């Protein structure tokens, strides 16, 4: 029984999957933040161009 518990504690395969999930979530948040900021800037530019053309 004790060897089973030691093997369970030493197994890190689940931890690796969780770490990859956290890294993917962090990258996704960074991409969303960049796209959101870029979208706001583009909206302002197109609004400015639209009023200039009228």
mmCIF entry with sequence, helices, sheets and N, C-alpha, C, O atoms, coordinates in Angstrom:
data_MODEL
# 
_entry.id   MODEL 
# 
_entity.id                         1 
_entity.type                       polymer 
_entity.pdbx_number_of_molecules   1 
# 
_entity_poly.entity_id                      1 
_entity_poly.type                           'polypeptide(L)' 
_entity_poly.nstd_linkage                   no 
_entity_poly.nstd_monomer                   no 
_entity_poly.pdbx_seq_one_letter_code       
;(UNK)(UNK)(UNK)(UNK)(UNK)(UNK)(UNK)(UNK)(UNK)(UNK)(UNK)(UNK)(UNK)(UNK)(UNK)(UNK)
(UNK)(UNK)(UNK)(UNK)(UNK)(UNK)(UNK)(UNK)(UNK)(UNK)(UNK)(UNK)(UNK)(UNK)(UNK)(UNK)
(UNK)(UNK)(UNK)(UNK)(UNK)(UNK)(UNK)(UNK)(UNK)(UNK)(UNK)(UNK)(UNK)(UNK)(UNK)(UNK)
(UNK)(UNK)(UNK)(UNK)(UNK)(UNK)
;
_entity_poly.pdbx_seq_one_letter_code_can   XXXXXXXXXXXXXXXXXXXXXXXXXXXXXXXXXXXXXXXXXXXXXXXXXXXXXX 
_entity_poly.pdbx_strand_id                 A 
# 
loop_
_entity_poly_seq.entity_id 
_entity_poly_seq.num 
_entity_poly_seq.mon_id 
_entity_poly_seq.hetero 
1 1  UNK n 
1 2  UNK n 
1 3  UNK n 
1 4  UNK n 
1 5  UNK n 
1 6  UNK n 
1 7  UNK n 
1 8  UNK n 
1 9  UNK n 
1 10 UNK n 
1 11 UNK n 
1 12 UNK n 
1 13 UNK n 
1 14 UNK n 
1 15 UNK n 
1 16 UNK n 
1 17 UNK n 
1 18 UNK n 
1 19 UNK n 
1 20 UNK n 
1 21 UNK n 
1 22 UNK n 
1 23 UNK n 
1 24 UNK n 
1 25 UNK n 
1 26 UNK n 
1 27 UNK n 
1 28 UNK n 
1 29 UNK n 
1 30 UNK n 
1 31 UNK n 
1 32 UNK n 
1 33 UNK n 
1 34 UNK n 
1 35 UNK n 
1 36 UNK n 
1 37 UNK n 
1 38 UNK n 
1 39 UNK n 
1 40 UNK n 
1 41 UNK n 
1 42 UNK n 
1 43 UNK n 
1 44 UNK n 
1 45 UNK n 
1 46 UNK n 
1 47 UNK n 
1 48 UNK n 
1 49 UNK n 
1 50 UNK n 
1 51 UNK n 
1 52 UNK n 
1 53 UNK n 
1 54 UNK n 
# 
_struct_asym.id          A 
_struct_asym.entity_id   1 
# 
loop_
_struct_conf.conf_type_id 
_struct_conf.id 
_struct_conf.pdbx_PDB_helix_id 
_struct_conf.beg_label_comp_id 
_struct_conf.beg_label_asym_id 
_struct_conf.beg_label_seq_id 
_struct_conf.pdbx_beg_PDB_ins_code 
_struct_conf.end_label_comp_id 
_struct_conf.end_label_asym_id 
_struct_conf.end_label_seq_id 
_struct_conf.pdbx_end_PDB_ins_code 
_struct_conf.beg_auth_comp_id 
_struct_conf.beg_auth_asym_id 
_struct_conf.beg_auth_seq_id 
_struct_conf.end_auth_comp_id 
_struct_conf.end_auth_asym_id 
_struct_conf.end_auth_seq_id 
_struct_conf.pdbx_PDB_helix_class 
_struct_conf.details 
_struct_conf.pdbx_PDB_helix_length 
HELX_P HELX_P1 AA1 UNK A 2  ? UNK A 10 ? UNK A 2  UNK A 10 1 ? 9  
HELX_P HELX_P2 AA2 UNK A 13 ? UNK A 53 ? UNK A 13 UNK A 53 1 ? 41 
# 
_struct_conf_type.id          HELX_P 
_struct_conf_type.criteria    ? 
_struct_conf_type.reference   ? 
# 
loop_
_atom_site.group_PDB 
_atom_site.id 
_atom_site.type_symbol 
_atom_site.label_atom_id 
_atom_site.label_alt_id 
_atom_site.label_comp_id 
_atom_site.label_asym_id 
_atom_site.label_entity_id 
_atom_site.label_seq_id 
_atom_site.pdbx_PDB_ins_code 
_atom_site.Cartn_x 
_atom_site.Cartn_y 
_atom_site.Cartn_z 
_atom_site.occupancy 
_atom_site.B_iso_or_equiv 
_atom_site.pdbx_formal_charge 
_atom_site.auth_seq_id 
_atom_site.auth_comp_id 
_atom_site.auth_asym_id 
_atom_site.auth_atom_id 
_atom_site.pdbx_PDB_model_num 
ATOM 1   N N  . UNK A 1 1  ? 0.831   -1.205 0.000   1.00 0.00 ? 1  UNK A N  1 
ATOM 2   C CA . UNK A 1 1  ? 0.000   0.000  0.000   1.00 0.00 ? 1  UNK A CA 1 
ATOM 3   C C  . UNK A 1 1  ? 0.868   1.259  0.000   1.00 0.00 ? 1  UNK A C  1 
ATOM 4   O O  . UNK A 1 1  ? 0.548   2.249  -0.658  1.00 0.00 ? 1  UNK A O  1 
ATOM 5   N N  . UNK A 1 2  ? 1.963   1.203  0.744   1.00 0.00 ? 2  UNK A N  1 
ATOM 6   C CA . UNK A 1 2  ? 2.834   2.370  0.839   1.00 0.00 ? 2  UNK A CA 1 
ATOM 7   C C  . UNK A 1 2  ? 3.503   2.668  -0.503  1.00 0.00 ? 2  UNK A C  1 
ATOM 8   O O  . UNK A 1 2  ? 3.693   3.835  -0.844  1.00 0.00 ? 2  UNK A O  1 
ATOM 9   N N  . UNK A 1 3  ? 3.866   1.634  -1.273  1.00 0.00 ? 3  UNK A N  1 
ATOM 10  C CA . UNK A 1 3  ? 4.483   1.874  -2.581  1.00 0.00 ? 3  UNK A CA 1 
ATOM 11  C C  . UNK A 1 3  ? 3.492   2.490  -3.557  1.00 0.00 ? 3  UNK A C  1 
ATOM 12  O O  . UNK A 1 3  ? 3.877   3.277  -4.421  1.00 0.00 ? 3  UNK A O  1 
ATOM 13  N N  . UNK A 1 4  ? 2.227   2.138  -3.423  1.00 0.00 ? 4  UNK A N  1 
ATOM 14  C CA . UNK A 1 4  ? 1.195   2.717  -4.284  1.00 0.00 ? 4  UNK A CA 1 
ATOM 15  C C  . UNK A 1 4  ? 1.056   4.208  -4.013  1.00 0.00 ? 4  UNK A C  1 
ATOM 16  O O  . UNK A 1 4  ? 0.923   4.998  -4.948  1.00 0.00 ? 4  UNK A O  1 
ATOM 17  N N  . UNK A 1 5  ? 1.085   4.596  -2.758  1.00 0.00 ? 5  UNK A N  1 
ATOM 18  C CA . UNK A 1 5  ? 0.975   6.015  -2.388  1.00 0.00 ? 5  UNK A CA 1 
ATOM 19  C C  . UNK A 1 5  ? 2.203   6.775  -2.868  1.00 0.00 ? 5  UNK A C  1 
ATOM 20  O O  . UNK A 1 5  ? 2.083   7.886  -3.384  1.00 0.00 ? 5  UNK A O  1 
ATOM 21  N N  . UNK A 1 6  ? 3.395   6.180  -2.701  1.00 0.00 ? 6  UNK A N  1 
ATOM 22  C CA . UNK A 1 6  ? 4.620   6.839  -3.161  1.00 0.00 ? 6  UNK A CA 1 
ATOM 23  C C  . UNK A 1 6  ? 4.608   7.023  -4.680  1.00 0.00 ? 6  UNK A C  1 
ATOM 24  O O  . UNK A 1 6  ? 5.023   8.065  -5.187  1.00 0.00 ? 6  UNK A O  1 
ATOM 25  N N  . UNK A 1 7  ? 4.133   6.014  -5.395  1.00 0.00 ? 7  UNK A N  1 
ATOM 26  C CA . UNK A 1 7  ? 4.049   6.110  -6.856  1.00 0.00 ? 7  UNK A CA 1 
ATOM 27  C C  . UNK A 1 7  ? 3.051   7.189  -7.287  1.00 0.00 ? 7  UNK A C  1 
ATOM 28  O O  . UNK A 1 7  ? 3.285   7.916  -8.252  1.00 0.00 ? 7  UNK A O  1 
ATOM 29  N N  . UNK A 1 8  ? 1.937   7.279  -6.556  1.00 0.00 ? 8  UNK A N  1 
ATOM 30  C CA . UNK A 1 8  ? 0.923   8.296  -6.867  1.00 0.00 ? 8  UNK A CA 1 
ATOM 31  C C  . UNK A 1 8  ? 1.486   9.697  -6.656  1.00 0.00 ? 8  UNK A C  1 
ATOM 32  O O  . UNK A 1 8  ? 1.248   10.589 -7.469  1.00 0.00 ? 8  UNK A O  1 
ATOM 33  N N  . UNK A 1 9  ? 2.225   9.893  -5.579  1.00 0.00 ? 9  UNK A N  1 
ATOM 34  C CA . UNK A 1 9  ? 2.803   11.213 -5.281  1.00 0.00 ? 9  UNK A CA 1 
ATOM 35  C C  . UNK A 1 9  ? 3.881   11.573 -6.304  1.00 0.00 ? 9  UNK A C  1 
ATOM 36  O O  . UNK A 1 9  ? 4.009   12.737 -6.682  1.00 0.00 ? 9  UNK A O  1 
ATOM 37  N N  . UNK A 1 10 ? 4.655   10.587 -6.752  1.00 0.00 ? 10 UNK A N  1 
ATOM 38  C CA . UNK A 1 10 ? 5.740   10.845 -7.692  1.00 0.00 ? 10 UNK A CA 1 
ATOM 39  C C  . UNK A 1 10 ? 5.245   11.058 -9.120  1.00 0.00 ? 10 UNK A C  1 
ATOM 40  O O  . UNK A 1 10 ? 5.978   11.611 -9.940  1.00 0.00 ? 10 UNK A O  1 
ATOM 41  N N  . UNK A 1 11 ? 4.027   10.636 -9.439  1.00 0.00 ? 11 UNK A N  1 
ATOM 42  C CA . UNK A 1 11 ? 3.508   10.767 -10.803 1.00 0.00 ? 11 UNK A CA 1 
ATOM 43  C C  . UNK A 1 11 ? 3.174   12.220 -11.088 1.00 0.00 ? 11 UNK A C  1 
ATOM 44  O O  . UNK A 1 11 ? 2.353   12.820 -10.394 1.00 0.00 ? 11 UNK A O  1 
ATOM 45  N N  . UNK A 1 12 ? 3.812   12.790 -12.111 1.00 0.00 ? 12 UNK A N  1 
ATOM 46  C CA . UNK A 1 12 ? 3.614   14.206 -12.447 1.00 0.00 ? 12 UNK A CA 1 
ATOM 47  C C  . UNK A 1 12 ? 2.964   14.401 -13.812 1.00 0.00 ? 12 UNK A C  1 
ATOM 48  O O  . UNK A 1 12 ? 2.965   15.520 -14.326 1.00 0.00 ? 12 UNK A O  1 
ATOM 49  N N  . UNK A 1 13 ? 2.420   13.370 -14.404 1.00 0.00 ? 13 UNK A N  1 
ATOM 50  C CA . UNK A 1 13 ? 1.846   13.510 -15.740 1.00 0.00 ? 13 UNK A CA 1 
ATOM 51  C C  . UNK A 1 13 ? 0.613   14.403 -15.733 1.00 0.00 ? 13 UNK A C  1 
ATOM 52  O O  . UNK A 1 13 ? 0.403   15.154 -16.685 1.00 0.00 ? 13 UNK A O  1 
ATOM 53  N N  . UNK A 1 14 ? -0.202  14.343 -14.695 1.00 0.00 ? 14 UNK A N  1 
ATOM 54  C CA . UNK A 1 14 ? -1.372  15.217 -14.602 1.00 0.00 ? 14 UNK A CA 1 
ATOM 55  C C  . UNK A 1 14 ? -0.975  16.665 -14.409 1.00 0.00 ? 14 UNK A C  1 
ATOM 56  O O  . UNK A 1 14 ? -1.614  17.568 -14.948 1.00 0.00 ? 14 UNK A O  1 
ATOM 57  N N  . UNK A 1 15 ? 0.080   16.889 -13.639 1.00 0.00 ? 15 UNK A N  1 
ATOM 58  C CA . UNK A 1 15 ? 0.554   18.256 -13.405 1.00 0.00 ? 15 UNK A CA 1 
ATOM 59  C C  . UNK A 1 15 ? 1.040   18.889 -14.701 1.00 0.00 ? 15 UNK A C  1 
ATOM 60  O O  . UNK A 1 15 ? 0.844   20.085 -14.920 1.00 0.00 ? 15 UNK A O  1 
ATOM 61  N N  . UNK A 1 16 ? 1.665   18.106 -15.553 1.00 0.00 ? 16 UNK A N  1 
ATOM 62  C CA . UNK A 1 16 ? 2.148   18.634 -16.824 1.00 0.00 ? 16 UNK A CA 1 
ATOM 63  C C  . UNK A 1 16 ? 0.979   19.077 -17.701 1.00 0.00 ? 16 UNK A C  1 
ATOM 64  O O  . UNK A 1 16 ? 1.053   20.121 -18.349 1.00 0.00 ? 16 UNK A O  1 
ATOM 65  N N  . UNK A 1 17 ? -0.079  18.304 -17.727 1.00 0.00 ? 17 UNK A N  1 
ATOM 66  C CA . UNK A 1 17 ? -1.251  18.672 -18.525 1.00 0.00 ? 17 UNK A CA 1 
ATOM 67  C C  . UNK A 1 17 ? -1.876  19.959 -17.998 1.00 0.00 ? 17 UNK A C  1 
ATOM 68  O O  . UNK A 1 17 ? -2.305  20.809 -18.779 1.00 0.00 ? 17 UNK A O  1 
ATOM 69  N N  . UNK A 1 18 ? -1.926  20.102 -16.692 1.00 0.00 ? 18 UNK A N  1 
ATOM 70  C CA . UNK A 1 18 ? -2.487  21.321 -16.102 1.00 0.00 ? 18 UNK A CA 1 
ATOM 71  C C  . UNK A 1 18 ? -1.609  22.524 -16.450 1.00 0.00 ? 18 UNK A C  1 
ATOM 72  O O  . UNK A 1 18 ? -2.123  23.599 -16.759 1.00 0.00 ? 18 UNK A O  1 
ATOM 73  N N  . UNK A 1 19 ? -0.298  22.347 -16.400 1.00 0.00 ? 19 UNK A N  1 
ATOM 74  C CA . UNK A 1 19 ? 0.605   23.447 -16.745 1.00 0.00 ? 19 UNK A CA 1 
ATOM 75  C C  . UNK A 1 19 ? 0.422   23.875 -18.201 1.00 0.00 ? 19 UNK A C  1 
ATOM 76  O O  . UNK A 1 19 ? 0.387   25.069 -18.499 1.00 0.00 ? 19 UNK A O  1 
ATOM 77  N N  . UNK A 1 20 ? 0.307   22.908 -19.101 1.00 0.00 ? 20 UNK A N  1 
ATOM 78  C CA . UNK A 1 20 ? 0.077   23.252 -20.507 1.00 0.00 ? 20 UNK A CA 1 
ATOM 79  C C  . UNK A 1 20 ? -1.260  23.974 -20.680 1.00 0.00 ? 20 UNK A C  1 
ATOM 80  O O  . UNK A 1 20 ? -1.368  24.893 -21.492 1.00 0.00 ? 20 UNK A O  1 
ATOM 81  N N  . UNK A 1 21 ? -2.257  23.568 -19.934 1.00 0.00 ? 21 UNK A N  1 
ATOM 82  C CA . UNK A 1 21 ? -3.556  24.244 -19.997 1.00 0.00 ? 21 UNK A CA 1 
ATOM 83  C C  . UNK A 1 21 ? -3.462  25.683 -19.525 1.00 0.00 ? 21 UNK A C  1 
ATOM 84  O O  . UNK A 1 21 ? -4.054  26.580 -20.126 1.00 0.00 ? 21 UNK A O  1 
ATOM 85  N N  . UNK A 1 22 ? -2.720  25.905 -18.448 1.00 0.00 ? 22 UNK A N  1 
ATOM 86  C CA . UNK A 1 22 ? -2.550  27.273 -17.939 1.00 0.00 ? 22 UNK A CA 1 
ATOM 87  C C  . UNK A 1 22 ? -1.764  28.138 -18.919 1.00 0.00 ? 22 UNK A C  1 
ATOM 88  O O  . UNK A 1 22 ? -2.077  29.315 -19.099 1.00 0.00 ? 22 UNK A O  1 
ATOM 89  N N  . UNK A 1 23 ? -0.751  27.565 -19.548 1.00 0.00 ? 23 UNK A N  1 
ATOM 90  C CA . UNK A 1 23 ? 0.020   28.316 -20.544 1.00 0.00 ? 23 UNK A CA 1 
ATOM 91  C C  . UNK A 1 23 ? -0.865  28.685 -21.732 1.00 0.00 ? 23 UNK A C  1 
ATOM 92  O O  . UNK A 1 23 ? -0.820  29.817 -22.216 1.00 0.00 ? 23 UNK A O  1 
ATOM 93  N N  . UNK A 1 24 ? -1.664  27.736 -22.198 1.00 0.00 ? 24 UNK A N  1 
ATOM 94  C CA . UNK A 1 24 ? -2.563  28.014 -23.318 1.00 0.00 ? 24 UNK A CA 1 
ATOM 95  C C  . UNK A 1 24 ? -3.580  29.090 -22.960 1.00 0.00 ? 24 UNK A C  1 
ATOM 96  O O  . UNK A 1 24 ? -3.899  29.945 -23.786 1.00 0.00 ? 24 UNK A O  1 
ATOM 97  N N  . UNK A 1 25 ? -4.092  29.051 -21.727 1.00 0.00 ? 25 UNK A N  1 
ATOM 98  C CA . UNK A 1 25 ? -5.051  30.069 -21.289 1.00 0.00 ? 25 UNK A CA 1 
ATOM 99  C C  . UNK A 1 25 ? -4.393  31.445 -21.230 1.00 0.00 ? 25 UNK A C  1 
ATOM 100 O O  . UNK A 1 25 ? -5.007  32.440 -21.614 1.00 0.00 ? 25 UNK A O  1 
ATOM 101 N N  . UNK A 1 26 ? -3.157  31.511 -20.756 1.00 0.00 ? 26 UNK A N  1 
ATOM 102 C CA . UNK A 1 26 ? -2.437  32.784 -20.699 1.00 0.00 ? 26 UNK A CA 1 
ATOM 103 C C  . UNK A 1 26 ? -2.189  33.363 -22.080 1.00 0.00 ? 26 UNK A C  1 
ATOM 104 O O  . UNK A 1 26 ? -2.345  34.564 -22.296 1.00 0.00 ? 26 UNK A O  1 
ATOM 105 N N  . UNK A 1 27 ? -1.802  32.500 -23.015 1.00 0.00 ? 27 UNK A N  1 
ATOM 106 C CA . UNK A 1 27 ? -1.574  32.968 -24.387 1.00 0.00 ? 27 UNK A CA 1 
ATOM 107 C C  . UNK A 1 27 ? -2.878  33.450 -25.012 1.00 0.00 ? 27 UNK A C  1 
ATOM 108 O O  . UNK A 1 27 ? -2.897  34.460 -25.716 1.00 0.00 ? 27 UNK A O  1 
ATOM 109 N N  . UNK A 1 28 ? -3.967  32.729 -24.755 1.00 0.00 ? 28 UNK A N  1 
ATOM 110 C CA . UNK A 1 28 ? -5.263  33.143 -25.295 1.00 0.00 ? 28 UNK A CA 1 
ATOM 111 C C  . UNK A 1 28 ? -5.676  34.500 -24.743 1.00 0.00 ? 28 UNK A C  1 
ATOM 112 O O  . UNK A 1 28 ? -6.187  35.337 -25.487 1.00 0.00 ? 28 UNK A O  1 
ATOM 113 N N  . UNK A 1 29 ? -5.462  34.732 -23.452 1.00 0.00 ? 29 UNK A N  1 
ATOM 114 C CA . UNK A 1 29 ? -5.804  36.035 -22.863 1.00 0.00 ? 29 UNK A CA 1 
ATOM 115 C C  . UNK A 1 29 ? -4.965  37.155 -23.469 1.00 0.00 ? 29 UNK A C  1 
ATOM 116 O O  . UNK A 1 29 ? -5.470  38.251 -23.713 1.00 0.00 ? 29 UNK A O  1 
ATOM 117 N N  . UNK A 1 30 ? -3.695  36.883 -23.709 1.00 0.00 ? 30 UNK A N  1 
ATOM 118 C CA . UNK A 1 30 ? -2.830  37.903 -24.312 1.00 0.00 ? 30 UNK A CA 1 
ATOM 119 C C  . UNK A 1 30 ? -3.298  38.230 -25.732 1.00 0.00 ? 30 UNK A C  1 
ATOM 120 O O  . UNK A 1 30 ? -3.333  39.396 -26.123 1.00 0.00 ? 30 UNK A O  1 
ATOM 121 N N  . UNK A 1 31 ? -3.655  37.208 -26.492 1.00 0.00 ? 31 UNK A N  1 
ATOM 122 C CA . UNK A 1 31 ? -4.139  37.436 -27.859 1.00 0.00 ? 31 UNK A CA 1 
ATOM 123 C C  . UNK A 1 31 ? -5.432  38.239 -27.848 1.00 0.00 ? 31 UNK A C  1 
ATOM 124 O O  . UNK A 1 31 ? -5.604  39.150 -28.657 1.00 0.00 ? 31 UNK A O  1 
ATOM 125 N N  . UNK A 1 32 ? -6.338  37.909 -26.939 1.00 0.00 ? 32 UNK A N  1 
ATOM 126 C CA . UNK A 1 32 ? -7.606  38.635 -26.848 1.00 0.00 ? 32 UNK A CA 1 
ATOM 127 C C  . UNK A 1 32 ? -7.369  40.101 -26.502 1.00 0.00 ? 32 UNK A C  1 
ATOM 128 O O  . UNK A 1 32 ? -8.016  40.988 -27.059 1.00 0.00 ? 32 UNK A O  1 
ATOM 129 N N  . UNK A 1 33 ? -6.441  40.353 -25.580 1.00 0.00 ? 33 UNK A N  1 
ATOM 130 C CA . UNK A 1 33 ? -6.151  41.737 -25.188 1.00 0.00 ? 33 UNK A CA 1 
ATOM 131 C C  . UNK A 1 33 ? -5.575  42.527 -26.364 1.00 0.00 ? 33 UNK A C  1 
ATOM 132 O O  . UNK A 1 33 ? -5.957  43.677 -26.584 1.00 0.00 ? 33 UNK A O  1 
ATOM 133 N N  . UNK A 1 34 ? -4.668  41.923 -27.113 1.00 0.00 ? 34 UNK A N  1 
ATOM 134 C CA . UNK A 1 34 ? -4.051  42.616 -28.256 1.00 0.00 ? 34 UNK A CA 1 
ATOM 135 C C  . UNK A 1 34 ? -5.082  42.880 -29.347 1.00 0.00 ? 34 UNK A C  1 
ATOM 136 O O  . UNK A 1 34 ? -5.132  43.979 -29.900 1.00 0.00 ? 34 UNK A O  1 
ATOM 137 N N  . UNK A 1 35 ? -5.898  41.889 -29.657 1.00 0.00 ? 35 UNK A N  1 
ATOM 138 C CA . UNK A 1 35 ? -6.907  42.051 -30.708 1.00 0.00 ? 35 UNK A CA 1 
ATOM 139 C C  . UNK A 1 35 ? -7.944  43.095 -30.299 1.00 0.00 ? 35 UNK A C  1 
ATOM 140 O O  . UNK A 1 35 ? -8.397  43.885 -31.127 1.00 0.00 ? 35 UNK A O  1 
ATOM 141 N N  . UNK A 1 36 ? -8.315  43.096 -29.023 1.00 0.00 ? 36 UNK A N  1 
ATOM 142 C CA . UNK A 1 36 ? -9.293  44.072 -28.545 1.00 0.00 ? 36 UNK A CA 1 
ATOM 143 C C  . UNK A 1 36 ? -8.737  45.495 -28.665 1.00 0.00 ? 36 UNK A C  1 
ATOM 144 O O  . UNK A 1 36 ? -9.451  46.400 -29.098 1.00 0.00 ? 36 UNK A O  1 
ATOM 145 N N  . UNK A 1 37 ? -7.488  45.698 -28.292 1.00 0.00 ? 37 UNK A N  1 
ATOM 146 C CA . UNK A 1 37 ? -6.872  47.020 -28.409 1.00 0.00 ? 37 UNK A CA 1 
ATOM 147 C C  . UNK A 1 37 ? -6.718  47.448 -29.851 1.00 0.00 ? 37 UNK A C  1 
ATOM 148 O O  . UNK A 1 37 ? -6.957  48.609 -30.186 1.00 0.00 ? 37 UNK A O  1 
ATOM 149 N N  . UNK A 1 38 ? -6.324  46.528 -30.705 1.00 0.00 ? 38 UNK A N  1 
ATOM 150 C CA . UNK A 1 38 ? -6.170  46.834 -32.123 1.00 0.00 ? 38 UNK A CA 1 
ATOM 151 C C  . UNK A 1 38 ? -7.517  47.166 -32.759 1.00 0.00 ? 38 UNK A C  1 
ATOM 152 O O  . UNK A 1 38 ? -7.613  48.073 -33.585 1.00 0.00 ? 38 UNK A O  1 
ATOM 153 N N  . UNK A 1 39 ? -8.555  46.428 -32.371 1.00 0.00 ? 39 UNK A N  1 
ATOM 154 C CA . UNK A 1 39 ? -9.891  46.692 -32.908 1.00 0.00 ? 39 UNK A CA 1 
ATOM 155 C C  . UNK A 1 39 ? -10.383 48.079 -32.550 1.00 0.00 ? 39 UNK A C  1 
ATOM 156 O O  . UNK A 1 39 ? -10.987 48.760 -33.379 1.00 0.00 ? 39 UNK A O  1 
ATOM 157 N N  . UNK A 1 40 ? -10.128 48.505 -31.316 1.00 0.00 ? 40 UNK A N  1 
ATOM 158 C CA . UNK A 1 40 ? -10.536 49.848 -30.901 1.00 0.00 ? 40 UNK A CA 1 
ATOM 159 C C  . UNK A 1 40 ? -9.797  50.911 -31.698 1.00 0.00 ? 40 UNK A C  1 
ATOM 160 O O  . UNK A 1 40 ? -10.390 51.908 -32.109 1.00 0.00 ? 40 UNK A O  1 
ATOM 161 N N  . UNK A 1 41 ? -8.508  50.702 -31.916 1.00 0.00 ? 41 UNK A N  1 
ATOM 162 C CA . UNK A 1 41 ? -7.731  51.671 -32.702 1.00 0.00 ? 41 UNK A CA 1 
ATOM 163 C C  . UNK A 1 41 ? -8.219  51.731 -34.141 1.00 0.00 ? 41 UNK A C  1 
ATOM 164 O O  . UNK A 1 41 ? -8.348  52.815 -34.710 1.00 0.00 ? 41 UNK A O  1 
ATOM 165 N N  . UNK A 1 42 ? -8.489  50.579 -34.730 1.00 0.00 ? 42 UNK A N  1 
ATOM 166 C CA . UNK A 1 42 ? -8.972  50.557 -36.112 1.00 0.00 ? 42 UNK A CA 1 
ATOM 167 C C  . UNK A 1 42 ? -10.338 51.216 -36.241 1.00 0.00 ? 42 UNK A C  1 
ATOM 168 O O  . UNK A 1 42 ? -10.619 51.891 -37.231 1.00 0.00 ? 42 UNK A O  1 
ATOM 169 N N  . UNK A 1 43 ? -11.175 51.018 -35.246 1.00 0.00 ? 43 UNK A N  1 
ATOM 170 C CA . UNK A 1 43 ? -12.499 51.644 -35.292 1.00 0.00 ? 43 UNK A CA 1 
ATOM 171 C C  . UNK A 1 43 ? -12.360 53.167 -35.297 1.00 0.00 ? 43 UNK A C  1 
ATOM 172 O O  . UNK A 1 43 ? -13.057 53.862 -36.036 1.00 0.00 ? 43 UNK A O  1 
ATOM 173 N N  . UNK A 1 44 ? -11.465 53.667 -34.473 1.00 0.00 ? 44 UNK A N  1 
ATOM 174 C CA . UNK A 1 44 ? -11.232 55.109 -34.444 1.00 0.00 ? 44 UNK A CA 1 
ATOM 175 C C  . UNK A 1 44 ? -10.697 55.628 -35.766 1.00 0.00 ? 44 UNK A C  1 
ATOM 176 O O  . UNK A 1 44 ? -11.119 56.685 -36.235 1.00 0.00 ? 44 UNK A O  1 
ATOM 177 N N  . UNK A 1 45 ? -9.774  54.896 -36.369 1.00 0.00 ? 45 UNK A N  1 
ATOM 178 C CA . UNK A 1 45 ? -9.216  55.311 -37.667 1.00 0.00 ? 45 UNK A CA 1 
ATOM 179 C C  . UNK A 1 45 ? -10.296 55.330 -38.751 1.00 0.00 ? 45 UNK A C  1 
ATOM 180 O O  . UNK A 1 45 ? -10.400 56.292 -39.512 1.00 0.00 ? 45 UNK A O  1 
ATOM 181 N N  . UNK A 1 46 ? -11.099 54.259 -38.816 1.00 0.00 ? 46 UNK A N  1 
ATOM 182 C CA . UNK A 1 46 ? -12.133 54.205 -39.843 1.00 0.00 ? 46 UNK A CA 1 
ATOM 183 C C  . UNK A 1 46 ? -13.214 55.255 -39.618 1.00 0.00 ? 46 UNK A C  1 
ATOM 184 O O  . UNK A 1 46 ? -13.774 55.778 -40.582 1.00 0.00 ? 46 UNK A O  1 
ATOM 185 N N  . UNK A 1 47 ? -13.511 55.565 -38.384 1.00 0.00 ? 47 UNK A N  1 
ATOM 186 C CA . UNK A 1 47 ? -14.465 56.637 -38.089 1.00 0.00 ? 47 UNK A CA 1 
ATOM 187 C C  . UNK A 1 47 ? -13.931 57.989 -38.558 1.00 0.00 ? 47 UNK A C  1 
ATOM 188 O O  . UNK A 1 47 ? -14.651 58.800 -39.139 1.00 0.00 ? 47 UNK A O  1 
ATOM 189 N N  . UNK A 1 48 ? -12.657 58.199 -38.288 1.00 0.00 ? 48 UNK A N  1 
ATOM 190 C CA . UNK A 1 48 ? -12.020 59.439 -38.730 1.00 0.00 ? 48 UNK A CA 1 
ATOM 191 C C  . UNK A 1 48 ? -12.006 59.553 -40.258 1.00 0.00 ? 48 UNK A C  1 
ATOM 192 O O  . UNK A 1 48 ? -12.295 60.620 -40.800 1.00 0.00 ? 48 UNK A O  1 
ATOM 193 N N  . UNK A 1 49 ? -11.677 58.479 -40.944 1.00 0.00 ? 49 UNK A N  1 
ATOM 194 C CA . UNK A 1 49 ? -11.669 58.475 -42.401 1.00 0.00 ? 49 UNK A CA 1 
ATOM 195 C C  . UNK A 1 49 ? -13.081 58.692 -42.946 1.00 0.00 ? 49 UNK A C  1 
ATOM 196 O O  . UNK A 1 49 ? -13.267 59.411 -43.928 1.00 0.00 ? 49 UNK A O  1 
ATOM 197 N N  . UNK A 1 50 ? -14.052 58.082 -42.320 1.00 0.00 ? 50 UNK A N  1 
ATOM 198 C CA . UNK A 1 50 ? -15.443 58.212 -42.763 1.00 0.00 ? 50 UNK A CA 1 
ATOM 199 C C  . UNK A 1 50 ? -15.921 59.650 -42.645 1.00 0.00 ? 50 UNK A C  1 
ATOM 200 O O  . UNK A 1 50 ? -16.569 60.159 -43.560 1.00 0.00 ? 50 UNK A O  1 
ATOM 201 N N  . UNK A 1 51 ? -15.614 60.313 -41.535 1.00 0.00 ? 51 UNK A N  1 
ATOM 202 C CA . UNK A 1 51 ? -16.032 61.720 -41.386 1.00 0.00 ? 51 UNK A CA 1 
ATOM 203 C C  . UNK A 1 51 ? -15.261 62.634 -42.341 1.00 0.00 ? 51 UNK A C  1 
ATOM 204 O O  . UNK A 1 51 ? -15.792 63.645 -42.801 1.00 0.00 ? 51 UNK A O  1 
ATOM 205 N N  . UNK A 1 52 ? -14.006 62.275 -42.638 1.00 0.00 ? 52 UNK A N  1 
ATOM 206 C CA . UNK A 1 52 ? -13.230 63.091 -43.593 1.00 0.00 ? 52 UNK A CA 1 
ATOM 207 C C  . UNK A 1 52 ? -13.814 62.997 -44.994 1.00 0.00 ? 52 UNK A C  1 
ATOM 208 O O  . UNK A 1 52 ? -13.812 63.975 -45.742 1.00 0.00 ? 52 UNK A O  1 
ATOM 209 N N  . UNK A 1 53 ? -14.313 61.821 -45.345 1.00 0.00 ? 53 UNK A N  1 
ATOM 210 C CA . UNK A 1 53 ? -14.852 61.642 -46.698 1.00 0.00 ? 53 UNK A CA 1 
ATOM 211 C C  . UNK A 1 53 ? -16.228 62.279 -46.878 1.00 0.00 ? 53 UNK A C  1 
ATOM 212 O O  . UNK A 1 53 ? -16.626 62.559 -48.009 1.00 0.00 ? 53 UNK A O  1 
ATOM 213 N N  . UNK A 1 54 ? -16.945 62.508 -45.817 1.00 0.00 ? 54 UNK A N  1 
ATOM 214 C CA . UNK A 1 54 ? -18.287 63.089 -45.948 1.00 0.00 ? 54 UNK A CA 1 
ATOM 215 C C  . UNK A 1 54 ? -18.191 64.534 -46.169 1.00 0.00 ? 54 UNK A C  1 
ATOM 216 O O  . UNK A 1 54 ? -19.213 65.206 -46.304 1.00 0.00 ? 54 UNK A O  1 
# 
